[in-house]
Amino acid sequence: MSKTNIINIKNIDQIFREVSNKGFIVYDNCFDENLLSDMQNYWLNFFSRENLNSFKSKNLFGIAQSIGEANNKSYQKSDKFFMYRYKDYLWNDPIHKISRNLCIEINKIRNKALGLDENHGLIINNDGEFTYSQINYYPSKEGHAFKHKDTQSNKTLLSCMFNLTFFNEHFQEGGLYLVIDNKKINIDKLLKPCSIIFYNGNLPHGVDKIISKDNVGRLVGYPMKQFFLNKTNLPSYLKFLIQADISIKKRLGIGSRSKQGNSALK
């Protein structure tokens, strides 16, 4: 495809202000519909029923992620979550170049909104902070996420995403919601093809159970920005110990020596 991923978003300086004050801001017609069609076709096939059995890892949240890891597939099926996830790291060859490039461009806009250089997280830095692309799939009749906040911080967490399937067209019930001033807002009802939303990931949010007449489900892309461990190819037992250490300290409110998790705080 000859088209490039040019994002059409103006007034970037208002993004953080709107998200901090109102909880979210939606931009419509942000990229070419041909790009959306290409991504839909690829990822709907990738998450087809016959391919879901290849998802083995249950480390959905990437605790103890380290620089140099292979791209990975994960899932979780529990009372809290039922979803599938694919992570594409910049140091590996992209599984789908258009999706990666779009996430990179959105991450550049988020950097500017945070007052950072647009390439922050695209090159090596001392904190091991990198951007990457993530695709989440919530299957029909079971896909959901319980109400939660993404970090324990009271700061604004500038999260962003774009839908690849849409309310009414691909699923008729459920979807992402934010709780703002004790009011539950179905965000997926507000998103159109080629929309991008920036929102505060530290607001209570979740995904009500997805119901789709055609069993398509909910498919969404996330430009991510997180800290990574500096050790590569860690043995699995060390990853387990690191993950346990981070999880225990998080529950006890004790700071970890290793920075982990979403870094788009301000």
Backbone torsions as a table, in degrees:
resi	resn	phi	psi	omega
1	MET	NA	133.0	-175.2
2	SER	-84.0	-19.2	-176.3
3	LYS	-70.1	145.8	175.9
4	THR	-104.7	161.0	-176.1
5	ASN	-86.4	79.7	177.0
6	ILE	-93.3	122.5	-178.3
7	ILE	-91.4	129.0	-180.0
8	ASN	-100.0	86.0	176.5
9	ILE	-132.8	122.0	178.8
10	LYS	-104.7	166.5	177.7
11	ASN	56.1	50.6	-179.5
12	ILE	-59.9	-30.1	-177.4
13	ASP	-66.1	-13.6	179.5
14	GLN	-90.0	-11.4	-172.7
15	ILE	-60.1	-54.7	-175.5
16	PHE	-65.5	-38.4	179.7
17	ARG	-62.4	-46.2	-179.5
18	GLU	-65.5	-42.2	-179.5
19	VAL	-66.1	-40.9	179.4
20	SER	-65.8	-38.7	-175.3
21	ASN	-86.3	-38.2	-171.7
22	LYS	-115.6	-11.1	176.6
23	GLY	101.3	-28.9	-179.9
24	PHE	-166.4	164.0	171.7
25	ILE	-146.1	135.5	-178.1
26	VAL	-111.9	134.1	173.4
27	TYR	-115.6	131.3	179.2
28	ASP	-100.8	161.2	176.3
29	ASN	53.7	49.4	-173.8
30	CYS	-86.5	-22.1	-179.7
31	PHE	-152.3	170.8	-171.9
32	ASP	-69.6	139.3	-179.6
33	GLU	-63.2	-26.6	177.3
34	ASN	-65.4	-34.2	176.3
35	LEU	-66.5	-42.9	178.5
36	LEU	-60.4	-45.9	-179.4
37	SER	-60.5	-42.6	179.1
38	ASP	-61.6	-45.5	-179.6
39	MET	-66.7	-42.3	178.1
40	GLN	-56.9	-49.9	-177.2
41	ASN	-60.6	-42.6	-177.1
42	TYR	-67.6	-50.5	-171.7
43	TRP	-77.5	-30.1	173.8
44	LEU	-64.0	-36.4	175.1
45	ASN	-70.8	-40.1	-179.4
46	PHE	-61.0	-40.5	-178.6
47	PHE	-97.7	23.4	177.7
48	SER	-65.5	156.7	-174.0
49	ARG	-55.0	-39.6	-177.6
50	GLU	-69.8	-20.5	-179.4
51	ASN	-92.8	-14.8	-174.0
52	LEU	-67.5	-22.5	178.5
53	ASN	-67.3	-15.7	-179.9
54	SER	-81.4	-6.0	177.9
55	PHE	-83.8	109.5	-174.9
56	LYS	-109.5	-38.6	-175.6
57	SER	-69.1	140.2	175.8
58	LYS	-107.1	10.1	178.2
59	ASN	-84.0	68.0	-172.5
60	LEU	-61.6	-35.2	-171.8
61	PHE	-95.9	0.9	172.2
62	GLY	67.3	31.7	175.0
63	ILE	-63.5	138.6	-176.9
64	ALA	68.0	32.8	172.6
65	GLN	-66.3	138.8	-179.4
66	SER	-128.1	150.2	179.1
67	ILE	-61.1	133.1	178.2
68	GLY	98.7	-3.3	179.7
69	GLU	-66.0	155.9	174.2
70	ALA	-73.0	154.1	170.0
71	ASN	-55.4	148.5	-175.7
72	ASN	-140.3	155.0	175.1
73	LYS	-111.2	138.0	179.1
74	SER	-147.3	166.3	176.5
75	TYR	-153.9	163.6	171.4
76	GLN	-146.1	131.3	176.7
77	LYS	-126.8	106.2	-177.3
78	SER	-154.4	-176.9	175.6
79	ASP	-64.8	-26.8	-176.7
80	LYS	-87.8	-39.3	-176.2
81	PHE	-139.5	146.1	159.1
82	PHE	-141.1	106.6	-178.1
83	MET	-161.6	161.4	175.0
84	TYR	-117.7	149.9	-173.4
85	ARG	-144.7	138.6	172.2
86	TYR	-123.3	132.2	179.9
87	LYS	-115.1	131.7	-178.7
88	ASP	-118.2	109.7	-177.0
89	TYR	-92.2	144.2	-172.0
90	LEU	-65.2	-24.3	-177.2
91	TRP	-80.0	-6.1	176.7
92	ASN	-105.7	162.0	173.2
93	ASP	-62.8	138.6	-178.1
94	PRO	-70.7	140.3	175.3
95	ILE	-76.4	-30.1	176.7
96	HIS	-146.2	103.8	-169.3
97	LYS	-62.0	-39.2	-178.5
98	ILE	-61.7	-44.2	179.1
99	SER	-62.7	-43.7	179.2
100	ARG	-62.5	-47.1	-177.3
101	ASN	-62.5	-39.1	178.5
102	LEU	-63.5	-44.0	178.7
103	CYS	-63.4	-38.3	177.3
104	ILE	-60.8	-46.1	-178.4
105	GLU	-65.2	-38.7	177.9
106	ILE	-67.7	-39.3	176.9
107	ASN	-61.4	-35.2	176.9
108	LYS	-63.0	-41.1	178.7
109	ILE	-66.1	-42.2	177.9
110	ARG	-61.4	-41.7	177.0
111	ASN	-55.8	-46.6	179.7
112	LYS	-62.3	-40.3	179.5
113	ALA	-64.7	-27.6	178.3
114	LEU	-88.4	-0.2	-179.4
115	GLY	79.4	24.2	-179.1
116	LEU	-107.8	163.7	171.0
117	ASP	-60.2	141.2	-174.6
118	GLU	-61.4	-24.6	-178.6
119	ASN	-93.5	7.9	178.2
120	HIS	-60.1	130.9	-177.3
121	GLY	87.8	-7.9	176.8
122	LEU	-96.9	-11.1	177.3
123	ILE	-129.9	160.6	-176.5
124	ILE	-64.1	135.4	173.8
125	ASN	-135.7	167.2	-172.8
126	ASN	-63.4	-27.5	-179.0
127	ASP	-82.7	-5.4	-176.9
128	GLY	66.2	40.1	-176.4
129	GLU	-100.6	123.9	-176.2
130	PHE	-136.2	154.3	169.6
131	THR	-96.8	156.2	174.3
132	TYR	-159.8	171.8	-180.0
133	SER	-108.1	146.3	-176.3
134	GLN	-139.7	133.4	177.7
135	ILE	-118.0	125.7	178.9
136	ASN	-109.9	141.4	177.9
137	TYR	-129.2	125.4	176.7
138	TYR	-110.2	108.4	-176.6
139	PRO	-69.2	153.5	179.3
140	SER	-64.4	145.3	175.5
141	LYS	78.4	-15.9	-178.5
142	GLU	-136.7	-25.0	-175.3
143	GLY	-63.2	130.2	-178.5
144	HIS	-166.7	167.7	171.5
145	ALA	-146.2	134.0	-177.8
146	PHE	-72.8	164.0	-179.5
147	LYS	-67.5	128.8	-176.5
148	HIS	-158.7	172.0	169.1
149	LYS	-116.1	150.7	-173.9
150	ASP	-79.1	-26.0	175.1
151	THR	-139.5	171.0	177.4
152	GLN	-90.4	-0.6	-179.5
153	SER	-74.6	151.2	174.2
154	ASN	-89.4	-2.9	179.3
155	LYS	-74.6	165.8	174.9
156	THR	-75.0	127.3	175.2
157	LEU	-102.4	108.5	-174.2
158	LEU	-81.8	92.8	178.2
159	SER	-96.8	161.1	179.4
160	CYS	-151.9	156.2	-179.6
161	MET	-163.8	166.0	172.6
162	PHE	-140.9	134.7	179.6
163	ASN	-79.2	146.5	172.6
164	LEU	-110.7	-18.6	166.1
165	THR	-126.0	159.3	-164.6
166	PHE	-134.8	147.8	177.6
167	PHE	-59.7	138.7	-176.1
168	ASN	81.9	-48.2	-177.6
169	GLU	-76.7	-46.2	-174.9
170	HIS	-111.8	-26.8	173.0
171	PHE	-143.1	146.0	-169.2
172	GLN	-108.8	-13.9	178.4
173	GLU	-139.7	153.0	177.5
174	GLY	86.8	-169.2	178.3
175	GLY	127.1	174.7	179.8
176	LEU	-68.7	136.1	173.7
177	TYR	-131.4	151.5	170.3
178	LEU	-116.6	144.5	174.0
179	VAL	-104.5	111.8	-177.2
180	ILE	-125.0	121.7	-177.4
181	ASP	52.3	44.8	177.9
182	ASN	65.4	13.7	177.8
183	LYS	-111.1	129.2	-179.4
184	LYS	-88.0	120.7	-176.5
185	ILE	-115.6	121.2	176.1
186	ASN	-77.8	104.6	-175.9
187	ILE	-71.1	-37.1	-177.3
188	ASP	-61.2	-27.0	177.2
189	LYS	-68.0	-20.0	-176.5
190	LEU	-92.1	-13.9	-172.3
191	LEU	-94.6	130.8	178.1
192	LYS	-105.4	166.9	172.0
193	PRO	-53.9	131.1	179.8
194	CYS	75.7	14.8	172.7
195	SER	-82.1	153.9	171.7
196	ILE	-130.1	134.1	177.7
197	ILE	-115.9	137.4	168.5
198	PHE	-110.3	132.8	-176.3
199	TYR	-148.9	165.1	-180.0
200	ASN	-86.8	106.2	-179.2
201	GLY	-70.0	-7.7	175.9
202	ASN	-93.3	3.8	168.0
203	LEU	-82.6	149.0	174.8
204	PRO	-57.8	131.2	179.5
205	HIS	-154.6	165.3	178.8
206	GLY	-170.4	-173.9	177.9
207	VAL	-128.4	113.2	174.2
208	ASP	-67.1	150.9	-173.9
209	LYS	-50.5	130.0	-177.1
210	ILE	-83.3	127.2	175.6
211	ILE	-122.3	122.8	-176.3
212	SER	-130.9	126.4	-179.7
213	LYS	-59.8	-36.5	-176.4
214	ASP	-101.1	12.1	179.1
215	ASN	59.9	28.5	179.7
216	VAL	-75.5	-47.2	-179.6
217	GLY	87.6	-175.8	-178.1
218	ARG	-105.1	124.5	-177.5
219	LEU	-125.9	127.2	-172.1
220	VAL	-144.9	144.5	178.8
221	GLY	-105.7	137.1	179.7
222	TYR	-123.6	116.2	165.8
223	PRO	-73.7	116.7	-173.0
224	MET	-105.4	159.5	-179.0
225	LYS	-149.9	108.0	-174.1
226	GLN	-143.9	166.6	173.0
227	PHE	-87.3	146.9	178.0
228	PHE	-127.5	149.5	172.9
229	LEU	-69.1	152.0	-177.0
230	ASN	-85.4	-11.7	179.7
231	LYS	-84.5	135.4	178.2
232	THR	-107.1	153.5	177.5
233	ASN	53.1	43.6	177.3
234	LEU	-64.0	138.7	174.7
235	PRO	-59.7	151.2	-174.9
236	SER	-60.8	-35.3	-179.0
237	TYR	-68.7	-33.3	177.0
238	LEU	-70.6	-39.1	176.4
239	LYS	-60.1	-41.0	179.0
240	PHE	-62.0	-44.0	-179.4
241	LEU	-66.4	-40.7	178.2
242	ILE	-64.4	-43.9	179.5
243	GLN	-61.6	-43.0	179.3
244	ALA	-63.7	-41.8	179.5
245	ASP	-61.6	-45.8	-180.0
246	ILE	-64.2	-44.5	-178.0
247	SER	-63.8	-44.7	-179.3
248	ILE	-64.6	-45.5	179.9
249	LYS	-65.1	-34.1	177.8
250	LYS	-64.6	-43.6	-179.2
251	ARG	-66.8	-34.0	-178.5
252	LEU	-86.7	-4.0	-178.3
253	GLY	73.4	26.2	-179.9
254	ILE	-102.1	132.3	-179.4
255	GLY	-67.0	139.4	177.6
256	SER	-88.3	147.3	177.5
257	ARG	-68.5	-25.2	-179.7
258	SER	-103.8	123.8	176.7
259	LYS	-67.9	132.3	-179.8
260	GLN	-142.0	162.8	171.3
261	GLY	86.2	-176.6	-174.9
262	ASN	-63.0	132.3	-172.8
263	SER	-110.6	3.6	-173.5
264	ALA	-85.3	50.8	-179.8
265	LEU	-98.9	149.8	175.5
266	LYS	-151.7	NA	NA
